[in-house]
Amino acid sequence: MSSYKFKPFEELPVIHDLPDPFIGPDGKRITSKEEWPKQREYLLSMLDYYLYGPMPPVPAFLKGEVLSRESRFGGDVVYETVKLCFEGFTFNIDVMRPNKPGRFPAICYTTFSKVFGTMPAEWEAVCEREYVLASFAVNEIAFDRREGGGPIYDAYPDWEGKTIMAWAWGLMRIIDYLLTCDYIDPDRIIVTGCSRLGKQALCAAIHDTRVALAGIAGSGCAGLGCFRILGDKNGPDQNPKRTETMGSLMYAFPHWFSEKMLPFCSIQPPHNVKNEYRLPFDMHFARALMAPRPLIATNALDDDWGNLYGDYITYLAAEEVYDFLDAKGKTAFFYREGPHYYSREEWLALLDFADYQFFGKESPGLELLNKPLYKEVYRFGWKRP
C-alpha cells in the first residue's frame, strides 16, 4: 500500500508539457543521484495508482516441477515444460536452454499459445547466442477479454487488479523459478514483448529490478508511447483515427488498466486527446523507471497506430534521467519496414543490444540502432538537474 497521497482527476492541473520526472512529492526537484531511489519509488507509486492498479500477492514460496523434457535442434537444446506451484495457484511455463554446462542469460516473455518452434529467431537466441528462453501463455494467468477473469482471479478473489498487471506478475514468477536453476545467470535476465505484451513486459521490468534489460516492441499507448503527443513515421499528428489514444484503448480493452484512467481520456469516439493533459505523468516516467538498466524499443514504420513519434518523444525525455544517473548509452531504439508484429529483425536487434550491454560484443546489427526519423521534434521545457 502506497504511503503517497495522489490527487483525483478534478483536482489536478492541466500540464501541456511533459511532466518533470525530477519533481518529488513535496513539489521540489531532486538534485542528486542519491535522491533517485526515493524518487523512483514515488514515480512507480504514481503509475500504480493511476494506470496499472494493484499487484497480485507475491507468493512466499515457489516450486517448479518439470513435467516433460526433450531435445531439440539436433540435441543442442533442452526443451522443458515446467509446472510452477505456489500457495494454491499453479501455471505451466516452457523453457528452452542450451544443452551444455554453464550459466546463461535468460529472455522471459509471454504468448497467446504454445509458441516454441515458431519464434522468428529461436535458433539464434538459444543455439548461436546461448540465451535461455522462458515463456507462458497468457490464459494461464488471466483472460484477454473485456470482462476480465481468469485463473489468478479465482486464486486471489480479494485482488481487484487488472490484466496487464496480472500478466506482468506472471513474468515475475518465471524469474522466481529461473533464479532457482543452476543454468541461469542471475544478473542477466531480460523481459520482452510486443504490442499489449510489450505493455506488460514494460510493467514487469519497472516493478522488478531483477530484470537487467528490457526489450519493448510496438507497445504504443500505455506502453512507451506518449499520452499527450501523437504521430507516425512522418512526424506529429494528433489524429485519434490514425494513432491509438488512451480513450480508444480504454474503450476497446477496459480490462487492461485501472478505471482511474477513465476521467483522463475521451472514452467515446473519436477518442481525441483532451483530458490526458491532466495526467501528472506520461510514459517517459516508465522509461525512466528502468534507469540505469538498459532498454531497447523497437517499432515497425508502418505501425501508425503505435505512435512512433510519441515513442521517440518519451525516449528523449527519459534520456535526461539516464544522463542524470550516468547511464548514457544504456537505451536504444530500432525501426524496421513493415506492419505491426514482433519480427525477426526486432528479435535480432534485441539480441545484438543485449550481447553488447552484457558482454561488450560488437556486431554489425548495432549500426542499425538509434537512427532518428525526425529532423525536428517537440522539446519539453525541463532538463536534468
C-alpha positions as CSV (number, residue, x, y, z in Angstrom):
1,M,0.0,0.0,0.0
2,S,1.5,3.3,-1.1
3,S,2.1,6.0,1.6
4,Y,1.8,8.7,-1.1
5,K,-1.4,10.7,-1.5
6,F,-2.3,11.3,-5.1
7,K,-5.0,13.8,-6.2
8,P,-8.2,12.8,-8.1
9,F,-8.7,13.9,-11.7
10,E,-10.7,17.0,-10.8
11,E,-8.0,18.4,-8.5
12,L,-5.2,18.1,-11.0
13,P,-3.9,21.0,-13.0
14,V,-3.6,20.9,-16.8
15,I,0.0,20.2,-17.9
16,H,0.6,20.6,-21.6
17,D,4.3,19.9,-21.4
18,L,5.7,16.5,-20.5
19,P,5.6,16.3,-16.6
20,D,9.0,16.7,-15.0
21,P,10.2,13.4,-13.5
22,F,12.6,15.1,-11.1
23,I,9.8,16.8,-9.1
24,G,9.2,14.9,-5.9
25,P,6.1,14.6,-3.7
26,D,6.9,17.8,-1.9
27,G,6.9,19.8,-5.2
28,K,10.7,20.3,-5.1
29,R,13.1,19.0,-7.7
30,I,15.7,16.4,-6.6
31,T,19.3,17.5,-7.2
32,S,21.4,14.4,-6.6
33,K,21.7,10.8,-7.6
34,E,21.4,9.8,-4.0
35,E,17.8,11.0,-4.1
36,W,16.8,8.9,-7.1
37,P,15.8,5.7,-5.3
38,K,13.2,7.6,-3.2
39,Q,12.1,9.5,-6.3
40,R,11.8,6.2,-8.2
41,E,9.6,4.8,-5.5
42,Y,7.3,7.9,-5.8
43,L,7.1,7.7,-9.6
44,L,6.3,4.0,-9.5
45,S,3.6,4.5,-6.9
46,M,2.1,7.2,-9.1
47,L,1.9,4.8,-12.1
48,D,0.4,2.1,-10.0
49,Y,-2.2,4.5,-8.5
50,Y,-3.5,5.9,-11.8
51,L,-2.5,3.4,-14.5
52,Y,-1.6,-0.2,-13.5
53,G,-3.6,-0.7,-10.3
54,P,-2.5,-3.1,-7.5
55,M,-0.2,-6.1,-8.0
56,P,-1.4,-9.6,-7.0
57,P,0.0,-11.1,-3.8
58,V,3.7,-12.1,-4.1
59,P,4.0,-15.8,-3.0
60,A,6.1,-16.6,-0.1
61,F,7.5,-19.7,-1.8
62,L,7.5,-21.2,-5.3
63,K,8.4,-24.7,-6.5
64,G,8.9,-25.9,-10.1
65,E,8.1,-29.4,-11.3
66,V,9.5,-30.5,-14.7
67,L,6.6,-32.2,-16.5
68,S,8.4,-33.1,-19.7
69,R,11.9,-32.8,-21.2
70,E,13.1,-33.3,-24.7
71,S,16.0,-32.5,-27.1
72,R,15.7,-30.1,-30.0
73,F,17.9,-28.7,-32.7
74,G,19.9,-31.9,-33.0
75,G,20.4,-32.2,-29.3
76,D,21.9,-28.7,-28.8
77,V,18.8,-27.6,-26.9
78,V,16.8,-28.9,-24.0
79,Y,13.1,-28.1,-24.1
80,E,11.1,-28.4,-20.8
81,T,7.6,-27.8,-19.7
82,V,7.6,-26.8,-16.0
83,K,4.7,-26.6,-13.6
84,L,5.1,-23.7,-11.2
85,C,3.3,-24.3,-7.8
86,F,2.8,-21.8,-5.0
87,E,0.1,-21.1,-2.4
88,G,-2.9,-22.6,-4.1
89,F,-2.0,-21.5,-7.6
90,T,-0.2,-23.2,-10.5
91,F,0.6,-22.5,-14.1
92,N,2.8,-24.0,-16.7
93,I,5.8,-22.4,-18.4
94,D,8.0,-23.6,-21.3
95,V,11.8,-23.3,-21.1
96,M,14.4,-23.8,-23.9
97,R,18.0,-23.7,-22.9
98,P,21.5,-24.6,-24.3
99,N,22.3,-28.3,-23.7
100,K,25.7,-27.7,-22.1
101,P,27.1,-26.7,-18.7
102,G,27.2,-23.1,-17.6
103,R,25.1,-20.2,-16.6
104,F,23.3,-18.3,-19.3
105,P,21.3,-15.1,-19.7
106,A,17.5,-15.6,-20.0
107,I,14.8,-13.9,-22.0
108,C,11.3,-14.1,-20.4
109,Y,8.2,-13.3,-22.4
110,T,4.5,-14.3,-22.9
111,T,2.5,-15.6,-25.7
112,F,-1.1,-16.3,-26.6
113,S,-0.5,-20.0,-27.1
114,K,2.3,-22.5,-27.0
115,V,4.8,-20.8,-29.3
116,F,8.1,-22.6,-29.2
117,G,9.0,-23.7,-32.7
118,T,7.6,-20.6,-34.3
119,M,9.5,-17.7,-32.7
120,P,11.4,-16.0,-35.6
121,A,14.9,-16.0,-34.0
122,E,14.6,-19.1,-31.8
123,W,17.7,-20.9,-33.1
124,E,19.8,-17.8,-33.0
125,A,18.7,-17.0,-29.4
126,V,19.4,-20.4,-27.9
127,C,22.0,-22.1,-30.1
128,E,24.0,-19.3,-31.5
129,R,23.8,-16.6,-28.8
130,E,23.2,-19.1,-25.9
131,Y,20.3,-17.5,-24.2
132,V,17.6,-19.3,-22.2
133,L,14.0,-18.7,-23.4
134,A,11.2,-18.9,-20.9
135,S,7.5,-18.2,-21.7
136,F,3.9,-18.8,-20.7
137,A,0.6,-18.5,-22.4
138,V,-1.4,-15.5,-21.0
139,N,-4.6,-17.5,-20.4
140,E,-2.6,-19.5,-17.8
141,I,-2.8,-16.3,-15.7
142,A,-5.7,-14.0,-16.9
143,F,-8.0,-14.0,-19.9
144,D,-7.7,-11.3,-22.5
145,R,-11.4,-10.3,-22.7
146,R,-13.4,-7.2,-21.8
147,E,-15.0,-8.8,-18.8
148,G,-11.6,-9.9,-17.4
149,G,-11.3,-13.0,-15.3
150,G,-9.0,-16.0,-15.3
151,P,-7.1,-18.4,-13.0
152,I,-5.4,-15.6,-11.0
153,Y,-8.8,-14.1,-10.1
154,D,-10.0,-17.5,-8.9
155,A,-6.9,-18.0,-6.8
156,Y,-7.0,-14.5,-5.3
157,P,-10.6,-13.5,-5.1
158,D,-9.9,-10.4,-2.9
159,W,-7.5,-9.0,-5.5
160,E,-9.1,-6.4,-7.7
161,G,-6.3,-5.7,-10.2
162,K,-6.2,-5.6,-14.0
163,T,-4.9,-7.8,-16.7
164,I,-1.7,-6.1,-17.7
165,M,-0.5,-6.2,-14.1
166,A,-1.6,-9.9,-13.8
167,W,0.5,-10.9,-16.8
168,A,3.4,-8.8,-15.5
169,W,3.1,-10.7,-12.2
170,G,3.4,-13.9,-14.2
171,L,6.7,-12.8,-15.7
172,M,8.0,-12.1,-12.2
173,R,7.1,-15.7,-11.2
174,I,9.1,-17.0,-14.1
175,I,12.0,-15.1,-12.8
176,D,11.4,-16.5,-9.3
177,Y,11.7,-20.0,-10.8
178,L,14.7,-19.3,-13.1
179,L,16.7,-18.0,-10.2
180,T,16.5,-21.4,-8.6
181,C,18.0,-23.1,-11.7
182,D,21.8,-23.7,-11.9
183,Y,21.8,-22.8,-15.6
184,I,20.7,-19.2,-15.2
185,D,23.0,-16.1,-14.9
186,P,21.0,-14.2,-12.2
187,D,22.4,-10.8,-13.3
188,R,21.4,-11.1,-17.0
189,I,17.6,-11.6,-17.1
190,I,15.6,-9.9,-19.9
191,V,11.9,-9.4,-20.4
192,T,10.4,-8.7,-23.7
193,G,7.1,-8.5,-25.6
194,C,5.2,-6.8,-28.4
195,S,2.0,-4.7,-28.5
196,R,-0.1,-5.5,-25.5
197,L,2.6,-7.9,-24.3
198,G,5.1,-5.1,-24.7
199,K,3.0,-3.0,-22.3
200,Q,3.0,-6.0,-20.0
201,A,6.8,-6.5,-20.3
202,L,7.4,-2.9,-19.5
203,C,5.2,-3.2,-16.5
204,A,7.1,-6.2,-15.2
205,A,10.5,-4.6,-15.9
206,I,9.8,-1.4,-13.9
207,H,8.3,-3.3,-11.0
208,D,11.0,-6.0,-10.8
209,T,14.6,-4.7,-10.5
210,R,15.9,-8.3,-11.0
211,V,15.2,-7.5,-14.7
212,A,18.6,-6.5,-16.1
213,L,17.3,-5.4,-19.6
214,A,14.0,-4.8,-21.3
215,G,13.1,-5.2,-25.0
216,I,9.8,-3.4,-25.7
217,A,8.3,-3.8,-29.2
218,G,5.5,-1.9,-30.7
219,S,4.0,-1.1,-27.3
220,G,2.1,2.1,-28.3
221,C,-0.4,3.8,-25.9
222,A,0.3,3.0,-22.2
223,G,3.5,1.3,-23.3
224,L,6.3,3.6,-24.4
225,G,4.1,5.8,-26.5
226,C,3.2,9.3,-25.2
227,F,-0.3,10.1,-24.0
228,R,-0.1,13.7,-24.9
229,I,1.7,13.7,-28.2
230,L,0.8,11.5,-31.1
231,G,2.3,10.9,-34.5
232,D,3.7,8.4,-37.0
233,K,6.9,8.0,-39.0
234,N,6.3,11.3,-40.7
235,G,6.0,13.4,-37.5
236,P,3.4,14.7,-35.1
237,D,-0.2,14.2,-36.0
238,Q,-2.9,14.4,-33.2
239,N,-5.3,12.3,-35.2
240,P,-7.0,9.6,-33.0
241,K,-8.3,7.8,-36.1
242,R,-4.6,7.0,-37.0
243,T,-2.9,6.6,-33.7
244,E,-4.2,4.9,-30.5
245,T,-5.1,7.2,-27.6
246,M,-5.9,6.2,-24.1
247,G,-9.6,6.8,-24.9
248,S,-9.6,4.2,-27.8
249,L,-7.6,1.8,-25.6
250,M,-9.9,2.0,-22.6
251,Y,-12.9,1.8,-25.0
252,A,-11.7,-1.4,-26.6
253,F,-9.8,-3.0,-23.7
254,P,-11.2,-1.9,-20.4
255,H,-9.7,-4.8,-18.6
256,W,-6.1,-3.9,-19.2
257,F,-5.7,-0.8,-17.0
258,S,-7.1,0.8,-13.9
259,E,-10.5,2.6,-14.0
260,K,-8.8,5.6,-12.6
261,M,-7.6,6.4,-16.1
262,L,-11.2,6.8,-17.4
263,P,-11.6,10.5,-16.5
264,F,-8.3,11.3,-18.3
265,C,-9.5,10.1,-21.7
266,S,-12.2,10.6,-24.2
267,I,-13.9,7.2,-23.9
268,Q,-16.3,7.8,-26.8
269,P,-15.2,8.0,-30.4
270,P,-13.3,9.7,-31.9
271,H,-11.2,9.5,-28.7
272,N,-9.4,12.8,-29.0
273,V,-6.5,13.8,-26.7
274,K,-8.0,16.2,-24.2
275,N,-8.1,15.2,-20.6
276,E,-4.7,13.5,-20.9
277,Y,-3.2,16.9,-20.2
278,R,-4.3,16.5,-16.5
279,L,-2.2,13.4,-16.1
280,P,0.6,14.1,-13.6
281,F,2.8,11.7,-15.6
282,D,3.4,10.4,-19.1
283,M,5.2,7.3,-20.2
284,H,8.7,8.8,-20.1
285,F,8.2,8.1,-16.4
286,A,8.0,4.4,-17.1
287,R,11.1,4.6,-19.3
288,A,12.9,6.5,-16.6
289,L,12.0,3.8,-14.0
290,M,14.2,1.4,-16.0
291,A,17.2,3.6,-15.5
292,P,20.1,2.9,-15.2
293,R,19.2,-0.5,-16.6
294,P,19.3,-1.0,-20.4
295,L,16.2,-0.6,-22.5
296,I,15.6,-1.1,-26.2
297,A,12.4,0.0,-28.0
298,T,11.7,-1.5,-31.5
299,N,8.9,-0.3,-33.8
300,A,7.6,-1.0,-37.3
301,L,7.5,2.0,-39.6
302,D,4.0,1.3,-40.9
303,D,2.5,0.9,-37.5
304,D,0.8,4.3,-37.4
305,W,-1.5,3.1,-34.5
306,G,1.6,2.5,-32.4
307,N,2.5,6.2,-32.0
308,L,6.1,6.1,-33.3
309,Y,6.5,9.8,-32.8
310,G,5.3,9.8,-29.2
311,D,7.5,6.8,-28.5
312,Y,10.5,8.8,-29.7
313,I,9.5,11.8,-27.5
314,T,9.4,9.7,-24.4
315,Y,12.8,8.3,-25.3
316,L,14.3,11.8,-25.5
317,A,12.7,12.7,-22.2
318,A,13.8,9.6,-20.4
319,E,17.4,10.2,-21.7
320,E,17.5,13.1,-19.2
321,V,17.1,10.6,-16.4
322,Y,19.7,8.2,-17.8
323,D,22.1,11.1,-18.2
324,F,21.4,12.2,-14.6
325,L,22.3,8.6,-13.4
326,D,25.4,8.5,-15.6
327,A,23.8,5.8,-17.8
328,K,24.1,7.3,-21.2
329,G,24.3,4.6,-23.9
330,K,22.0,2.3,-22.0
331,T,19.0,3.0,-24.2
332,A,18.4,2.3,-27.8
333,F,15.7,2.4,-30.5
334,F,15.3,0.4,-33.7
335,Y,12.9,0.8,-36.7
336,R,12.1,-1.7,-39.4
337,E,10.0,-1.6,-42.5
338,G,6.5,-3.3,-42.4
339,P,3.4,-3.6,-40.3
340,H,2.8,-4.3,-36.6
341,Y,4.1,-7.6,-35.3
342,Y,7.2,-8.9,-33.4
343,S,9.5,-9.6,-36.3
344,R,12.8,-11.5,-36.7
345,E,14.6,-8.2,-37.3
346,E,13.4,-6.9,-33.9
347,W,14.4,-10.1,-32.1
348,L,17.9,-9.9,-33.6
349,A,18.1,-6.2,-32.7
350,L,17.3,-7.2,-29.1
351,L,19.9,-9.9,-29.1
352,D,22.6,-7.6,-30.6
353,F,21.8,-4.9,-28.0
354,A,21.8,-7.4,-25.1
355,D,25.1,-9.0,-26.3
356,Y,26.7,-5.6,-26.3
357,Q,25.3,-4.5,-22.9
358,F,26.0,-7.8,-21.2
359,F,29.2,-8.9,-22.8
360,G,30.6,-5.9,-24.8
361,K,30.2,-7.8,-28.1
362,E,30.2,-5.7,-31.2
363,S,28.1,-6.8,-34.2
364,P,27.1,-5.2,-37.5
365,G,23.5,-5.1,-36.2
366,L,24.4,-2.4,-33.7
367,E,24.9,0.1,-36.6
368,L,21.1,-0.2,-37.3
369,L,20.2,1.2,-33.8
370,N,19.5,4.8,-32.9
371,K,18.8,6.1,-36.4
372,P,16.4,9.1,-35.9
373,L,13.5,9.5,-38.2
374,Y,12.8,13.2,-37.4
375,K,14.7,16.4,-38.2
376,E,12.6,18.5,-35.8
377,V,10.9,17.2,-32.7
378,Y,8.9,18.5,-29.7
379,R,11.1,19.9,-27.0
380,F,9.9,19.6,-23.4
381,G,10.6,22.5,-21.1
382,W,12.9,21.0,-18.5
383,K,16.3,19.4,-18.3
384,R,18.0,17.1,-15.8
385,P,19.3,18.7,-12.6
